[in-house]
Amino acid sequence: LAAALAAQPDDVPAAFAAYAAARQPRVTAVWKAAARTGEHYHQTGMMAAARDLVLRVAGERFLLARNDWLYRWTPGA
């Protein structure tokens, strides 16, 4: 936000619009990932058993690596 405001200090609404436009792809990706995760974690029955087995076999590193794009993101990347 600071960079957008610095780029257009005399037009705050335009700076906010540029900031929102720049964020939109990442916000959409995070929303979609959260929806997929919610679907996985709210399964029941055999699908839940299969999910649990996959998570147990894949391990912690799999989950961390799968979400690196989210948790290791830095502005401007």
C-alpha positions as YAML, in Angstrom:
chain: A
units: angstrom
residues:
- id: 1
  name: LEU
  ca: [0.00, 0.00, 0.00]
- id: 2
  name: ALA
  ca: [2.84, 2.36, 0.85]
- id: 3
  name: ALA
  ca: [4.39, 1.83, -2.59]
- id: 4
  name: ALA
  ca: [1.07, 2.50, -4.33]
- id: 5
  name: LEU
  ca: [0.58, 5.69, -2.32]
- id: 6
  name: ALA
  ca: [4.17, 6.79, -3.00]
- id: 7
  name: ALA
  ca: [3.64, 6.24, -6.73]
- id: 8
  name: GLN
  ca: [0.49, 8.37, -6.76]
- id: 9
  name: PRO
  ca: [0.67, 10.68, -3.74]
- id: 10
  name: ASP
  ca: [-1.70, 13.22, -5.24]
- id: 11
  name: ASP
  ca: [-4.38, 10.70, -6.18]
- id: 12
  name: VAL
  ca: [-5.17, 8.53, -3.17]
- id: 13
  name: PRO
  ca: [-8.25, 6.86, -4.74]
- id: 14
  name: ALA
  ca: [-6.16, 5.82, -7.75]
- id: 15
  name: ALA
  ca: [-3.41, 4.54, -5.46]
- id: 16
  name: PHE
  ca: [-5.94, 2.42, -3.55]
- id: 17
  name: ALA
  ca: [-7.35, 1.13, -6.83]
- id: 18
  name: ALA
  ca: [-3.86, 0.18, -8.05]
- id: 19
  name: TYR
  ca: [-3.14, -1.55, -4.75]
- id: 20
  name: ALA
  ca: [-6.38, -3.51, -4.93]
- id: 21
  name: ALA
  ca: [-5.72, -4.51, -8.54]
- id: 22
  name: ALA
  ca: [-2.21, -5.68, -7.68]
- id: 23
  name: ARG
  ca: [-3.52, -7.78, -4.77]
- id: 24
  name: GLN
  ca: [-6.45, -9.35, -6.59]
- id: 25
  name: PRO
  ca: [-4.63, -12.34, -8.16]
- id: 26
  name: ARG
  ca: [-3.09, -13.36, -4.82]
- id: 27
  name: VAL
  ca: [-6.34, -12.82, -2.91]
- id: 28
  name: THR
  ca: [-8.13, -15.03, -5.45]
- id: 29
  name: ALA
  ca: [-5.46, -17.74, -5.17]
- id: 30
  name: VAL
  ca: [-5.61, -17.68, -1.35]
- id: 31
  name: TRP
  ca: [-9.42, -17.85, -1.43]
- id: 32
  name: LYS
  ca: [-9.38, -20.83, -3.80]
- id: 33
  name: ALA
  ca: [-6.74, -22.64, -1.74]
- id: 34
  name: ALA
  ca: [-8.76, -22.07, 1.44]
- id: 35
  name: ALA
  ca: [-11.90, -23.41, -0.23]
- id: 36
  name: ARG
  ca: [-10.06, -26.56, -1.40]
- id: 37
  name: THR
  ca: [-8.56, -27.07, 2.04]
- id: 38
  name: GLY
  ca: [-11.98, -26.68, 3.63]
- id: 39
  name: GLU
  ca: [-13.41, -29.30, 1.30]
- id: 40
  name: HIS
  ca: [-10.62, -31.71, 2.20]
- id: 41
  name: TYR
  ca: [-10.81, -31.20, 5.94]
- id: 42
  name: HIS
  ca: [-14.59, -31.44, 6.14]
- id: 43
  name: GLN
  ca: [-14.94, -34.77, 4.39]
- id: 44
  name: THR
  ca: [-16.53, -37.69, 6.20]
- id: 45
  name: GLY
  ca: [-16.58, -41.46, 5.99]
- id: 46
  name: MET
  ca: [-14.28, -43.22, 3.57]
- id: 47
  name: MET
  ca: [-13.09, -39.96, 2.03]
- id: 48
  name: ALA
  ca: [-12.00, -38.72, 5.46]
- id: 49
  name: ALA
  ca: [-10.18, -42.01, 6.10]
- id: 50
  name: ALA
  ca: [-8.41, -41.71, 2.74]
- id: 51
  name: ARG
  ca: [-7.48, -38.10, 3.48]
- id: 52
  name: ASP
  ca: [-6.09, -39.05, 6.87]
- id: 53
  name: LEU
  ca: [-4.01, -41.84, 5.35]
- id: 54
  name: VAL
  ca: [-2.59, -39.54, 2.67]
- id: 55
  name: LEU
  ca: [-1.72, -36.91, 5.27]
- id: 56
  name: ARG
  ca: [-0.11, -39.49, 7.53]
- id: 57
  name: VAL
  ca: [1.98, -40.94, 4.70]
- id: 58
  name: ALA
  ca: [2.86, -37.58, 3.11]
- id: 59
  name: GLY
  ca: [3.88, -36.07, 6.41]
- id: 60
  name: GLU
  ca: [4.41, -32.61, 7.72]
- id: 61
  name: ARG
  ca: [6.93, -31.55, 5.07]
- id: 62
  name: PHE
  ca: [4.40, -32.20, 2.32]
- id: 63
  name: LEU
  ca: [1.90, -29.84, 3.90]
- id: 64
  name: LEU
  ca: [4.50, -27.17, 4.51]
- id: 65
  name: ALA
  ca: [5.89, -27.44, 0.97]
- id: 66
  name: ARG
  ca: [2.40, -27.37, -0.49]
- id: 67
  name: ASN
  ca: [1.76, -24.03, 1.17]
- id: 68
  name: ASP
  ca: [5.16, -22.40, 0.74]
- id: 69
  name: TRP
  ca: [3.71, -20.06, -1.89]
- id: 70
  name: LEU
  ca: [1.38, -18.74, 0.79]
- id: 71
  name: TYR
  ca: [3.53, -18.61, 3.92]
- id: 72
  name: ARG
  ca: [6.84, -17.60, 2.35]
- id: 73
  name: TRP
  ca: [5.40, -14.83, 0.20]
- id: 74
  name: THR
  ca: [7.00, -11.42, 0.41]
- id: 75
  name: PRO
  ca: [5.74, -8.13, -1.04]
- id: 76
  name: GLY
  ca: [6.95, -7.50, -4.54]
- id: 77
  name: ALA
  ca: [7.59, -11.18, -5.21]
...
